[in-house]
Amino acid sequence: MTQNNALITHFDVVGSFLRPAAVKQARADFNEGKITLTQFNEIVNPEIVKLVEKQKKAGLHYITDGEYNRRFWHLDFFWGFEGVAHERVGGGVQFAGEVADLDATFLAGKIKAKPHPFVENFRFVKSLESEGHVAKQTFPAPAQLFQQLIVPQNIETTRKFYPTNEELIQDIAYAYRAVIRQFYDAGCRVIQLDDCTWGAIVGDAAAQRYKALGLDLEDVKKQLLLVNNLSVEGAPEDLIINTHICRGNYHSTYFTSGPYDSVADYVFANENVDSLYLEYDDERSGGFEPLAKVSADKKVVLGLITSKTPQLEDKAAVIARIKEAAKYIPLDRLSLSPQCGFASCEVGNKLTVEEQWAKIALVKEITEEVWG
């Protein structure tokens, strides 16, 4: 974890953007075997160039590829490990009022690192850096892969290769360390680990889910923290590692609800990251009191602007909430962003491209008023 973790700006986004029609069509053609991966990239890369230019004009310091190269914010990354397999059907997850259409993703062998395809994608974004603009790479947290492999539909297969969770955690950590080094060697200095596991383990529903699996909730929290911390152990000192926590974001729906209180002693106090990007766009996230548990070496990016709906938030109300959060963490350690990406999966959220950029402009406007 870097010793100098100061955000250059108090204004950021989580990283994913609504896909333009050309990208969606290219993905459909690639999935149907009509075009090769090279042809897919020849279509998508110019769209990424356009997106990066828009990010720069919007005033963003950190730039991303918008996750244009993937269908899902998490699964595509997992498929880049040896031992992880997937099938198009069977991976649906029930969200609030809608089933998220996901690929079934499971183990077919021991987890090992290999040259990860996302690294080449990063190199392309890295080539688009300019003064004041730095490429950051987003990918799912190690805990997300751990959770994927211990859910009921996967646990039997996982146990064929890993008799215990401890063995599974060790191999996930080794694989992540290797891939993080691949990104570092490609010039990456800012990584964001997207993590729904902490958001999924809060609230009464989580207790029932894990009880049905025969798992103690506190033991699971310890394992989530362990796999995340082991995976970044030994990372280069000048590599910024942040994490983003939410409760699910699919087609403007959510997976779960609950305040941070029950996980603050784990992730806020003890996860070895530089900054926490936290969902706080509605009452499902609870109050700011758990922010008092954030360790002094971390910064917090408040996700007070929602990416789920097109309506613009009231600026005065958002500023009031920032001041409320500042009762628990000094204002200079706080920043502002949307609570999640605009298209965690290719389907995207229910707003237009213009409404997406209006949200980002609002974040910038509020940031300038609060932090100057």
Disulfide bonds with the S-S distance in Angstrom:
none
